[in-house]
Amino acid sequence: MPENDRLSGCLDEINLEFVEREATPKLLMKLSIQLHLAGLSLSNTVLFLEVFGVDRVRSTVHNWVHKADLQPESGRCPNHVAVDETVIQLEDEQYWLYAAVDPNSNDLLHTKLEPTRTNMIAGQFFAELREKHDVDDAIFFVDGAVPLHRACDKHDLDFRYERHGNRNSIERIFREVKRRTTSFSNCFSNAKAETADKWLRSFAFAWNQLI
């Protein structure tokens, strides 16, 4: 798909029904949301708006992103799924980010942010993934994490142990998420886990549309 088609498609899917009394042109709002989710900091997104004579603060753009409530598309039917978990820092607390990726397309299928890692949470993650996508016949690629193995067994899913190869796509996504949460602290500064979880879903939407 040509890049301009992907960009216009992304803009079309950004719903601004939450807008009531906003003087900013909706096209600029959509572009700001898209640019920020694609990697532009809130500060630089504000500078982008200033080029068009629109004066907004970082918190305004932040609110646009969260109120848009973007979600990655459901109903996928991948042949393979890479699943992994990693630690995400929110202020002085650590959370576990669970993610599932289609290694053939590099699309993010599902994310979940939790304060800890347990067999039960891993099982819930796979249950949610199965509700959103047709993955029962897929081959899952996992590392040595025991909770992930047990979750696959619990849901009767075929899985393979793999450290690299098909799991490189999910490692790439984790690196980008960690870069964003480290470099763009205004995304997660003073953020509650619920806010961060919503941002991650918005990030997944943009990743699938633009990457």
Buried (B, 14 or more C-beta within 10 A) or exposed (E): EEEEEBBEEBBEBBEBEEEEEEEBEEEBBBBBBBBBBBBBBBEEBBEBBEEEEBEBEBEBBBEBBBBBEBEBBEEBEBEBBBBBBBEBEBEEEEBBBBBBBBBEEBBBBBBBBBEEBEBBBBBBBBEBBBEBBEBEEBBBBBBEBEBBBBBBEBBEBEBEEBEEEBBBBBBEBBEBBBEBBEEBBBBBEEBEBEBBBBBBBBBBBBBBBBB
